[in-house]
Amino acid sequence: MDQPPTGPEGVVDLAATVARLAHEMDDLRRESAGRPLLAVAAGVIAERLGCSPSAAAARIAALAEQAGSSPAAFAAEIVAAATARDRASTGRPTTPGAPQAARADAPLPGLDALARAALDPAAVGDACAVAIWTREPGGALALAGQAGFPASDVLGWRRVPPGIGTPARLALASGADAWPPDGPAAPAAPTIGGTEAPVRLVLPIRRAGDTMGAVEIAWQITPADLPANFRARMQALAEICALTLDLGGEAGRQRPTTDPSADDATVTALDGALGSAMLLTAVTDPNGRVADFRIAALSPGYTDPVGRPAAQVTGRTFLEAYPLAGGGLLERLRRTHATGEPIRGERLHLALHAGQRPLVATVRLSAARTATGLLVSWQREDGDDRETALLRTAQRLTRIGGFEEDLATGTVHWTGRLFELYGLSVDDAPVPLSDLVSHVHPDDREAVRDMLHGLLRRRTSVSAVCRVRRPDGAVRYARVVAEPVLDANGRPVGIVGAYQDVSAHHRTEVALAATRDRLADREQVAAEQARLALRLQQAILPTGPPPLDAADLTAAVRYRPAALQEKVGGDWYDALPLDGGRALLAVGDVAGHGIEAATSMIVLRNALRGLAMTGAGPARLLAWLNMTTLQLREPTTATAVCAGWESTRGELRWARAGHFPPALLRPAGPPELLPLPSGLLLGASEDAVYEEHRLHPEPGAVLLLCTDGLVERRDRDVTASLEELLRAVGPPGEDLEAYLDRLLAQSPADTGDDTCLVAVRMGR
């Protein structure tokens, strides 16, 4: 068993790889800086020689090699010479601000711009759209440029997976000439634009024998007459696209599946490999020492251990592709390359890298020297097909690891997750299930013994949850599930099973249990407070009105508690006889529910009773009560209606603080809601002013005051709902007690709030 070292040698290899990659990046930057200049020079040569842009670019590369110069420098000389000739022919000297020769950092024209230019009516007649496709590794097509297609189609056709026979893919697969013999025609396959533009023409994009993509032109109807130079223009467009893609580097081009340095015989041998195999060629440092290996070719069935497509691996060096698998393995490959001694099916633990997550893979690896490098093959012991990969992902997400034991030999096999659960290294020996009892919390040992007894004695599937103690002192909660493997005689010969790390689940259970306990405590406190609030209201609010004969009044009162105890709030009423044939009538509603609202209600009701002894009118009483509300320890708001009756004058005075108006029920005629005097709710502002109205009702008229719990609905205005209820119930009649009962019985309220009602008949 070989474990990748983490010592100085592996670090030196990685550092050398990083330095080499930085040098290659510098070369690429210098190369990309000259690409725009190469494009301009190719245009100059194409115009002078009458050849295609791709042929001009090849000509520049060949001339630069003959001259011993770089293509960028040679292109700069061509552009400078062309600029000088143009200046001489026009007789115009170069002036500040005049166009200069193309700079190496000027951008190439984008493929979208090429597509838009191709839609020139003079070139393509009445064509309505153009799409430029590039071939991706693996056979997919990418929409690299377009013009004329709807945005929704562009979004949906950004990438065409392999296997979908679009016109572009069919043209690339057919190997037909660059110009279709039938010209524009209706495609027999789905493509971008669909039926909106059903007539298509597809031209392959080729360069140096490599098919890079395709140009697709769309018409709404089959064109009758195309411009005379249409064919030449379209082939030129394909040439320009090829040049743009070539100068643009790897974008849209498929990475080659083999490296030029690979010998043909070995590459052919790779085609017959069943598993994952690669051909490596040596990469040497300036001293001639093998520093790394380049992945020159891969077998058709190659599966990358971390899931990348083959095109993303071919052409990279071994340390670039697998940076954490270097060290010992790389040194082994160097030794095989130097001595010819093969590696035959050795079992290795490779530390790979999947995104930001290290991945340990157990493989069987073989390597042999070839004429140009190394032929390396490996096979993951846990399988590498799609189903196994999905199962591995499911095990990672659910934190499950499997095991198997041979009871005859004592051999134990673990998956990697169990080493992590136990806090062990992959080099440590797995723990047999029979030894689990020595690795768990003392309180869990009896449960583990019972599990083992059921497994080996009763020979049944068993499970248990226990606390596994790790060497570092940490404790993990694990669910263990196991079943015996029986021979033909029913005797256990092995054990298979799994561990699931349920530590996070256990912590969640503990947190939920604590939350449930706190919630139960709070519910109990809330229920106690609701019961106390109800008792306070029932103790403070009288069950019947006091005698009001001296004020020539007949009264009836009702209080209906809330439907739910926790909604008991601060509704209150009062009917207080005063001297001189006067009386105070009031209802109020403190905002909120529970003990706080009930205690605030008691304070405001008692304060109003005391203030009424001053003989002040309703408006003055509400102004004083507002100041009292503002002085309460807890911020409080409330609504109220306050009415004063003077029997000697037959006069009713009333004021309100944010409450809906009282109702007047005359002996004859419909019920009427009294006009609304202005007045803010209590506790809202120190500057609140309360208006007072006066009325001389006819003898026998009934005044009704109530809180919103009688008529409040979620879909109706309170005053409209009250008017509708009064009309439905009818006149009060002689018995006010029965009248209030009818109001409560027919109440349309749907909020379940508590309710107070006061009805007084004025004059007799």
Phi, psi and omega in degrees: 000130183242128180249129180303125181286158176244017185280191186299323184298315178296323179295320180297318179299314180295320179297319178296322178295317178299317180296318180295320178295322178298320178296318178295324177297320177298317178299318180295321178297317179295321180294316181293330179296331181268356184297317177301322179294321177298321180296318179295316181296321178298322177296321179296313181295319180299321181290321182288319187263349181070030180251179180282157178302321181293321177295323178295318179297319178296323179297317179298316180299318181294316180295321179297321179294320178295325182277355181070028182240164175282152178303323181294317180293319179296320178296323179298321179294320180298314181295319180297318179295319180295322179295319179295319179296317180297322181292321181291323183288331181266344181073014181256124176286163177287129180240159177301132180092348178286155180298134180253179176298154184300135178272154181291343181258010178287142183284148172287152175296137180285159179292331173299319179294321177297319180296318179296320180295327181292341181277011178301122182305328180294338183263318187240012179065232184260029173299145186251345183200154178224137175234137178244117183254143172239149182271131180261163173302137180094354176099357178288159175247139178244138177279098186274337179197151180199163173206136174096349181268148178298151182299325181294322177292319180300316180297319183283340183247024179301327181217133179249113182296161177299149176097347178266118188277067176288162177306321180296315180293320179298321179294320180291323183283335186286335184069022182289170176299167183295336181243118180297136184295331183270357181067203180299137181204166179287128182286151178261023183210158178292150178199175181299140181091336176054226184279352180294330178220081192279353182258127186229153171225129184238127178241129176294150173256114184233150175206126178054040178080357181259123177278115187261340182170208182204152173253130182238121180251139186238140173236153175283328175224160180297123183293134181283308183232118176266153177305151185300324183263021186299314183297317180295320180295318181292321177292328176292322177299318178296321178296316180296319177299319179297316179295318180297317179294321181292317179287338180279000176086219190282346186302125176076358181256149180276132177295136180298147182277349177225157178263143181302335182282353181282135179281147187298322183296318181290320178298320177296321178296326178300326182298335181266000181287136181279324185256211181270118180221151180219151174255123181251138172246146187288142172244118186255155175270178181302339180270004179085002179279141178290111181267333183195182176230141176263137180280100187276328182201155180233153177289155180301328182265018184295133175238118180292134182300334180253014168090009180280150174292158184301325182296337179274356180252320182299134178094342177280161170279164184298319181288331175293316183286322184226074188296329182270356181263010183286228175058240185301319180294316179299320179294323176299315180295323176298318181295319178296320179295323183280319188257341184082359179288119185283162170256123188245097170057038180283144180271121184233150169257110181261128174269105181256185184221115178250097183066238179264006188244125174291147182227125177262121181240134176264123186227158166257120189240138173231148179211143178215148181281141175242185182295328185242002181172229182230142170254116186240134175226148176214160180218124178289134182291332180268016176083156181223021177277174186297320182296319179294321179297318178295320178296320179296321177295318179297321179294322179293316183292324181265001177058050180247138174230143182255163178211160172214146181229140172258110185291336180284316183263344183080008181288135180234130176243133178240151163276165187300331183297329183288327175300318178295319181299316181279352182073033182250160173278155179295345177276346179286155179285136176298152182269122176297153181299329179294337179268001181302326184300332180275357181248004183249169177299143181306325181291344183260358187294322181296319179296323179292320178297317177299321179296315180295323178296315178295326182289313188262334180266307180276346175058047179237163174291140184225164175206155178200155174247128183216168179257113181271124179267123182270162179300331181278005178093349179288156180237131177242137175274128184227140170259122183253129177233132183211156174216150181279152171257119187254148176274189184296336180267006179082012178269141179290127177242352180194173179224136171234150181180194183207153170248142171236123178285107182251026181299315180296320179297319180296317178298321178296319178299317179297316180296319179295319179297317178296321178295319178297320178296316179295321179295319178297319178298317181293323177296322179294317178297317180297320179295319178297318180293322179296318178296321179294318179298319179295318179295322178297315180297316181294330179283326184275317185277125181291150179285341179215163182283154174287164177298127180240024182299323182298334179262011179058043180235148169239128188231155171218144182226154175215144171228122177247116180296164178296155180297325178248139184301323184290349179264002176301127187235218188247033176287139180209161176217164177203143172224101190244119175286138178240169182287164177073026179071026180252164177207149176254130177236131184205150166224153179206165183214110178277134181296141177101183180221166174091194188296325181295315179295321181295317180292322177296322177301316181298317180298312184291320180296313181293324179296317180296321178298317180293317180295329181296337180292346179285345182084006180290158180282172184302319181296315179296320180298319179291326177297316177294321181293328175298316179296323177297317180298320180293339182268357180296152184297317177263139177304127186223143170230153181203158172248156181200154168235128182236127181232140176241133182244130175242108184291330183293331181252352183062036186245138176245125177243139179212155176216162182221155176234086177072008183259155176288158191286159173287167179248143178247123181248103182279158179301329178227137180108167183287160175295153185221133171275129183292155178301155184267109169287151181288150178167122179287159176293157184292138177086005183271325185202144176289338186262014181297137178240137185243126181271151183236134176249154180234153182205141175246088184287155176289151181302140180091352177292149182246132175258128180244122174242138180207165174262169190289346178300343180285324190229002186291126175230153181285343184244009184222152172288144185297315184293320178295321179294323179292316178300318180296320179294317182296321178293322182291323184283327180091186183295154185290331183073192183281329186265099181291328178300313179295326179297316179295325177296322179293321177300315180294322182293325183259013181302129179272004186299144178233015181262347180070020182279162178284163190218138172237139177225139173227124176236127179231135174263125186261124181078153182222000000 
